Amino acid sequence: MSDESPSITPYPDGPLLVRGAVELRTADGDPIPCRRKTVALCRCGLSSIKPFCDGTHKPAGFRTDDQ
């Protein structure tokens, strides 16, 4: 992990972008390997690669209330 401060940015009608040094874990507490400094986490619940976003929110018409 780096010394960069982590940040989480929710994108309207899209994923959460996580930047910086964070450790992601499964519901069971197992570490999830991340090979990038920025990852997109699914908010719609429809991604086939959860917890990561695969863009399924777009054709599904996922909408957030933060507009």
TAQUI-V164879 format. One record per backbone hydrogen bond with DSSP energy under -1.0 kcal/mol. NH is the residue of the N-H (numbers start at 1). CO is the residue of the C=O. E is the energy in kcal/mol with one decimal. If there is no record, write none. Layout:
BEGIN
nh & co & e
NH & CO & E
NH & CO & E
END
This chain:
BEGIN
nh & co & e
7 & 19 & -2.6
9 & 17 & -2.7
11 & 15 & -2.4
14 & 11 & -2.3
16 & 41 & -2.4
17 & 9 & -2.9
18 & 39 & -3.2
19 & 7 & -2.9
20 & 37 & -1.6
21 & 4 & -1.3
22 & 20 & -1.0
26 & 30 & -2.9
29 & 26 & -1.8
32 & 24 & -2.9
39 & 18 & -2.4
41 & 16 & -3.2
42 & 51 & -2.5
52 & 49 & -2.0
53 & 40 & -2.6
58 & 55 & -1.4
60 & 56 & -1.7
61 & 58 & -1.1
62 & 57 & -2.1
67 & 65 & -1.3
END
